[in-house]
Amino acid sequence: REREREREQQKKIVDELKAKVKALEQIAPKVIQKKWIKNPNGKKGGTQAWPHHVVLLIMEWLSNRTPPSCIAANIVSLCSIIMPSADIALELPTTPYIRTVRSLLVVVTKTLAAYTVARVPRFHQIYTDGTTRRQTELINMLIGYVTDEGLKTVTLDNMIISPEKKSLSTAQALMQSMENAQKLLKGWREVTKELYPDDEDILALIPLPEAATLTKARDAYITTDTCSQAKNVRTQMIKAIKDLAVKEGICENTEDFRMHELDCWNHLRNLWIEHAVDFLEKRVLLKSLWNQNKAGAWREHLVE
């Protein structure tokens, strides 16, 4: 019995020490240094990797458009200003590594966009436009929705590359962007379930992949450029969304699923309205000059 009491006391002391160590770890500043990570499945060896707080710090600076070559120096400045008496920055990430984190940031931003789109009950606008970068055509896709604070816009994807520069393939690539959002949500839920197998509340915070769908665009506006190819892409997208709505059982036929077509007002202003205003200004100016010249001729006639 005495041994059991001693063991219980020792266990109690160990538990108290562990709790104190955990509390001290929360108070102590996190160090900027790589950690040794063992190989999974009991294999020998391992690798050194940057901890999560360092990766999050890099992603935060990248999201604020800080150049990758400046982030290591910013880490040193931040640590020296916040904790001047502590040696926090024991190692610094290299610029090539920081550049690789940009790919991770792209995945995170697309996942957050998919999360936002899945939680929205209804879309009010779908906007898409294209541009070229180094002789490569890139297409973006934005989703507009209304909240209590007004109209909000989320960029679902801004690096969509069509395999062929045709209207049908471009529309298919735009539809594929929503399917990619579903895959990101599915992967997020799988990782969360693996990390927290007994916590259903955390898993419930992540929307189901099926919630990210373009069928929420019923009675919504789809806005594109004013050129003929962009209008053809718009027509193909509307057809694909209506077919998807029939497939998912939202409506019986495509005629019941209504969508509105709209030209981009910025393009209309630059291409049509601006030229129309210029034409009207020239017209009014010519009319004014004509009236002035005509009045001057009548004055000369009266003088004579």
HELIX and SHEET records of a PDB file:
HELIX    1   1 GLU A    2  ILE A   27  1                                  26    
HELIX    2   2 HIS A   52  SER A   63  1                                  12    
HELIX    3   3 PRO A   68  ILE A   82  1                                  15    
HELIX    4   4 THR A   95  ARG A  119  1                                  25    
HELIX    5   5 SER A  167  LEU A  195  1                                  29    
HELIX    6   6 GLU A  200  ALA A  204  1                                   5    
HELIX    7   7 PRO A  209  ALA A  211  5                                   3    
HELIX    8   8 LEU A  214  ALA A  217  5                                   4    
HELIX    9   9 SER A  228  LYS A  247  1                                  20    
HELIX   10  10 THR A  254  ASP A  256  5                                   3    
HELIX   11  11 TRP A  265  LEU A  268  1                                   4    
HELIX   12  12 ARG A  269  ILE A  273  3                                   5    
HELIX   13  13 GLU A  274  VAL A  303  1                                  30    
SHEET    1   A 2 LYS A  35  LYS A  38  0                                        
SHEET    2   A 2 GLY A  46  ALA A  49 -1                                        
SHEET    1   B 5 GLY A 150  ILE A 160  0                                        
SHEET    2   B 5 THR A 136  THR A 147 -1                                        
SHEET    3   B 5 GLN A 125  ARG A 133 -1                                        
SHEET    4   B 5 TYR A 221  THR A 224  1                                        
SHEET    5   B 5 HIS A 260  ASP A 263  1                                        
END                                                                             
